[in-house]
Amino acid sequence: MTTLYILLFAIGLLPFLLGFGLLRPVAPDSRSGWRPLASSTLLCALAFNLTFFWQEIWLVVPKALTPGLDPVLYHNDHNWTGGDPLAELLQGTGAIGTLLSGLAFLALLAGVRRVSVTWRLFFFWMAFQGLFQSLSQLAIGTLLPGNDMGRALVWFGLSQSAKTALLALAVALMAAAGAALARFWPAVSQRTRRFGWHMLGATMVSILLVIPFRVPREPIEVVLIPLAVNLIGLGWLVLGAALTRPSRGSRATLAAATLGGPTIALALTLLFFQLVLRPGIAF
């Protein structure tokens, strides 16, 4: 666990502190209502859970197509019976799926203009979760062989130098992801500390909303995974905002962000997770 905490400090908290220090201070008379932050927090939690479920699908389906493996889809975990030499390698397919999801939503965020602020926030958080759930998993897997990507890397039999190179690649890709997302943040506050406070509040408070989706499970696993993903993403996003210019389309305000749709979507997703997925779905 010590290794994980050091990694979270180095590739999560440190970039956040550096980026926050580089952002412009907020003007004393600057005001920002609670509604945009609440909407962003709800959508961050929704995006985390949708992306996590998407990852589980990508973990289960390849195993279901592998002779000798019978996987079971759970609401916050997965398992299988049977055996095959490819089973450990297939632990890496979830990260591939979430990376593709993040890239797809980043393309939507960059290319689609004629949608509401709420939809653009949804695209933003889906891109955020897709990119950082996958890249953080790769970074952690280079040091801890017990996570999904770590198990896939063990299957390849990579040397420690190769894993170190992969860790450096993962960090470089996180920096690029944070810069790309910051450019397309759908609001004018991108280069001030208001952006940093908004991201800190949305990512950290959303963890509380994610907890009901992940129980029952050991408390540290319920909280640690969303904390790791959101902290790492937060750091590179805020640093990216400090070092890049916003796109020409990022000139709107978040005042028109709604709460009704995100709240209903999050509640329905929770019901689906606990009533349908929790018992397990055999493939």
Secondary structure as the mmCIF struct_conf table of DSSP 4:
data_model
#
loop_
_struct_conf.conf_type_id
_struct_conf.id
_struct_conf.beg_label_comp_id
_struct_conf.beg_label_asym_id
_struct_conf.beg_label_seq_id
_struct_conf.end_label_comp_id
_struct_conf.end_label_asym_id
_struct_conf.end_label_seq_id
HELX_RH_AL_P HELX_RH_AL_P1 THR A 2 LEU A 8
HELX_RH_PI_P HELX_RH_PI_P1 PHE A 9 LEU A 13
HELX_RH_AL_P HELX_RH_AL_P2 LEU A 14 LEU A 22
BEND BEND1 LEU A 23 LEU A 23
STRN STRN1 ARG A 24 ARG A 24
HELX_LH_PP_P HELX_LH_PP_P1 PRO A 25 ALA A 27
TURN_TY1_P TURN_TY1_P1 PRO A 28 ASP A 29
HELX_RH_AL_P HELX_RH_AL_P3 TRP A 34 ALA A 64
TURN_TY1_P TURN_TY1_P2 LEU A 65 LEU A 65
BEND BEND2 THR A 66 THR A 66
TURN_TY1_P TURN_TY1_P3 PRO A 67 GLY A 68
STRN STRN2 LEU A 69 LEU A 73
BEND BEND3 HIS A 75 ASN A 76
STRN STRN3 HIS A 78 GLY A 82
TURN_TY1_P TURN_TY1_P4 PRO A 85 GLU A 88
HELX_RH_3T_P HELX_RH_3T_P1 LEU A 89 GLY A 92
HELX_RH_AL_P HELX_RH_AL_P4 THR A 93 GLY A 111
BEND BEND4 ARG A 114 VAL A 115
HELX_RH_AL_P HELX_RH_AL_P5 VAL A 117 GLY A 141
TURN_TY1_P TURN_TY1_P5 THR A 142 LEU A 143
TURN_TY1_P TURN_TY1_P6 PRO A 145 GLY A 146
BEND BEND5 ASN A 147 ASN A 147
HELX_RH_AL_P HELX_RH_AL_P6 ASP A 148 PHE A 156
TURN_TY1_P TURN_TY1_P7 GLY A 157 GLY A 157
HELX_RH_AL_P HELX_RH_AL_P7 GLN A 160 ARG A 183
TURN_TY1_P TURN_TY1_P8 PHE A 184 PHE A 184
BEND BEND6 PRO A 186 ALA A 187
HELX_RH_3T_P HELX_RH_3T_P2 VAL A 188 ARG A 191
STRN STRN4 THR A 192 THR A 192
HELX_RH_AL_P HELX_RH_AL_P8 ARG A 193 ARG A 214
BEND BEND7 PRO A 216 ARG A 217
HELX_RH_AL_P HELX_RH_AL_P9 PRO A 219 LEU A 243
BEND BEND8 THR A 244 THR A 244
HELX_LH_PP_P HELX_LH_PP_P2 ARG A 245 SER A 247
TURN_TY1_P TURN_TY1_P9 ARG A 248 GLY A 249
BEND BEND9 LEU A 254 LEU A 254
TURN_TY1_P TURN_TY1_P10 ALA A 255 ALA A 256
BEND BEND10 LEU A 259 LEU A 259
HELX_RH_AL_P HELX_RH_AL_P10 GLY A 260 LEU A 271
HELX_RH_PI_P HELX_RH_PI_P2 PHE A 272 LEU A 277
TURN_TY1_P TURN_TY1_P11 ARG A 278 PRO A 279
STRN STRN5 ILE A 281 ALA A 282
#
